[in-house]
Amino acid sequence: MTAALLDACTADHLSTGTRLIFTWDIGHHASGWWKNPEYERCWHLSLSFRDPLTGELAPKDPKGTDRWLEAFYGDDRRFVWAEPPYSAEGKTHGVWHYRVFCDAGWRPIVPRGEVYNTELTEAGWLSFSELQSVHEC
């Protein structure tokens, strides 16, 4: 995702100190990131918090998080897959990720199996890292 596109998907809610990034992601499987094709697309909400008065980084706000999940996902929040910060920058800023995976028609689903499970993976499919090792040979 380009910086300009990411900026267009980012908003700061000043009164609550919340930074929100909301994207419709597609290509998790096609790009070779995840092996299970049911994780191909999702609605992806990233949240982090700052003190509304000082702008200083703040810890995760559980009540605020619940309100944002309700606002973005409504009844579909029951499908949310939550992930804590992973990257160094994400950890520094306390960025949590909330994904609702969808079928090809963008209807929420609970994917069968795990992201790295190959039970549903089409024959001959290679992950990104597997493709890189093939090109190195």
C-alpha positions as CSV (number, residue, x, y, z in Angstrom):
1,M,0.0,0.0,0.0
2,T,1.4,3.4,-0.9
3,A,1.9,6.1,1.7
4,A,-0.7,8.3,-0.1
5,L,-3.3,5.6,0.0
6,L,-2.5,4.8,3.6
7,D,-2.9,8.5,4.5
8,A,-6.3,8.6,2.7
9,C,-7.4,5.7,4.9
10,T,-6.2,7.3,8.1
11,A,-8.1,9.6,10.5
12,D,-7.5,11.0,13.9
13,H,-10.5,11.4,16.2
14,L,-9.1,14.2,18.3
15,S,-11.7,14.1,21.1
16,T,-10.9,10.5,22.0
17,G,-7.3,10.5,20.9
18,T,-7.9,7.6,18.5
19,R,-6.0,7.1,15.3
20,L,-8.0,4.9,12.9
21,I,-6.8,3.3,9.7
22,F,-9.6,1.4,7.8
23,T,-8.9,-0.5,4.6
24,W,-10.5,-3.2,2.5
25,D,-7.6,-5.6,2.0
26,I,-7.4,-8.1,-0.8
27,G,-4.6,-10.4,-1.8
28,H,-3.5,-12.0,1.4
29,H,-3.5,-15.4,-0.3
30,A,-2.8,-14.4,-3.9
31,S,0.3,-12.5,-2.9
32,G,1.6,-15.6,-1.1
33,W,1.3,-14.2,2.4
34,W,-1.2,-16.7,3.8
35,K,-1.7,-20.2,2.5
36,N,-5.4,-20.6,3.3
37,P,-7.4,-19.0,0.4
38,E,-10.3,-18.2,2.8
39,Y,-8.1,-15.4,4.3
40,E,-7.8,-13.6,0.9
41,R,-9.8,-10.5,1.8
42,C,-10.9,-8.6,4.8
43,W,-12.1,-5.3,6.3
44,H,-9.1,-4.1,8.4
45,L,-9.4,-1.6,11.2
46,S,-6.2,-0.5,13.0
47,L,-6.5,1.5,16.2
48,S,-4.0,3.3,18.4
49,F,-4.6,5.8,21.1
50,R,-3.1,9.1,22.3
51,D,-3.9,11.3,25.2
52,P,-6.5,13.8,23.8
53,L,-5.0,16.7,25.8
54,T,-1.3,16.1,25.4
55,G,-1.0,14.0,22.2
56,E,1.3,11.6,24.1
57,L,1.0,7.9,23.2
58,A,-1.6,6.2,25.4
59,P,-2.3,2.5,26.1
60,K,-5.1,0.6,24.4
61,D,-8.5,1.9,25.5
62,P,-10.7,-1.2,25.8
63,K,-14.0,0.7,26.1
64,G,-13.0,3.0,23.2
65,T,-12.0,0.0,21.2
66,D,-15.4,-1.6,21.8
67,R,-17.1,1.6,20.6
68,W,-15.0,1.7,17.4
69,L,-15.7,-1.9,16.6
70,E,-19.4,-1.3,17.0
71,A,-19.2,1.8,14.8
72,F,-17.3,0.1,12.0
73,Y,-18.6,-3.5,12.1
74,G,-22.0,-3.4,13.9
75,D,-23.3,-6.9,14.3
76,D,-20.5,-8.2,12.2
77,R,-18.1,-7.5,15.0
78,R,-18.7,-11.1,16.1
79,F,-16.5,-12.1,13.2
80,V,-13.6,-9.9,14.3
81,W,-10.1,-11.4,14.4
82,A,-8.0,-9.2,16.7
83,E,-4.2,-9.0,16.6
84,P,-1.8,-7.1,18.9
85,P,1.0,-4.9,17.7
86,Y,3.6,-6.9,15.7
87,S,6.2,-4.6,14.1
88,A,8.6,-2.4,16.1
89,E,6.7,0.7,15.0
90,G,3.3,-0.9,15.8
91,K,4.5,-1.9,19.3
92,T,5.8,1.7,19.9
93,H,2.5,3.2,18.9
94,G,0.3,0.4,20.4
95,V,-1.4,-0.4,17.1
96,W,-4.0,-3.2,17.3
97,H,-5.5,-4.8,14.2
98,Y,-9.2,-5.9,13.9
99,R,-10.0,-7.9,10.8
100,V,-13.3,-9.2,9.5
101,F,-12.6,-11.8,6.7
102,C,-15.0,-11.9,3.8
103,D,-15.9,-14.1,0.9
104,A,-15.6,-13.0,-2.7
105,G,-18.9,-11.0,-2.4
106,W,-17.5,-9.1,0.7
107,R,-19.9,-11.0,3.1
108,P,-18.3,-11.7,6.5
109,I,-17.1,-15.2,7.1
110,V,-15.3,-17.2,9.7
111,P,-12.5,-18.8,7.6
112,R,-12.1,-22.6,7.9
113,G,-8.7,-23.6,9.3
114,E,-5.7,-21.5,10.1
115,V,-3.9,-19.0,7.8
116,Y,-1.0,-21.3,7.2
117,N,-3.2,-24.5,6.8
118,T,-2.9,-25.9,3.2
119,E,-6.0,-28.1,3.3
120,L,-7.9,-25.6,1.1
121,T,-4.9,-24.4,-0.9
122,E,-5.0,-25.1,-4.6
123,A,-2.5,-27.6,-6.0
124,G,0.8,-26.0,-7.1
125,W,0.3,-22.8,-5.1
126,L,3.5,-21.4,-3.6
127,S,3.9,-18.9,-0.8
128,F,6.0,-15.8,-1.4
129,S,9.0,-17.3,0.5
130,E,8.7,-20.5,-1.5
131,L,8.6,-18.6,-4.8
132,Q,11.8,-16.7,-3.7
133,S,13.6,-20.0,-3.0
134,V,12.6,-21.3,-6.4
135,H,14.0,-18.2,-8.1
136,E,17.3,-18.5,-6.1
137,C,17.9,-22.1,-7.4
